[in-house]
Amino acid sequence: MHPNTILTHNEAIVRRLFAEFHNGGDDRVVDEVLAGQALRQQMKQAAACLRRRTAKSHFAIDDLIVAGDKVITRWTAQVWINNRPTRANGLFIYRIRNGKVVGIWQHWDALDEIMH
């Protein structure tokens, strides 16, 4: 596979996670694109925790950078807590091998506020 094709495919995987999982609430996509049961379980548990604490949420990708086997996203999330909109910003770094996410690193600047 041509290197540019791999980079485009990796970007598509991450964009699909944002569209179908983070914004669409479809946990099945996690089973399709994440490698390893532990990683899939962690991702689903984190999303379930966020969904229990917020009435609704929407993630927007502000920047997306593909570098080798990593896809870095800087995003903004609009979440509603007690009928009040709150904004969170953060970074996700995904490591992708053979078409599957094998690692995720994340940073949220407002996670404590949202989760408590």
Buried (B, 14 or more C-beta within 10 A) or exposed (E): EEEEEBBEEBBEBBBBBBBBBBBEEBBEBBEBBBBEEEBBEBBBEBBEEBEEEBEEBEBEBEEBEBEEBBBBBBBEBBBEEEEEEBEBEBBBBBBBEEBBBBBBEBEBEBBEEBEE
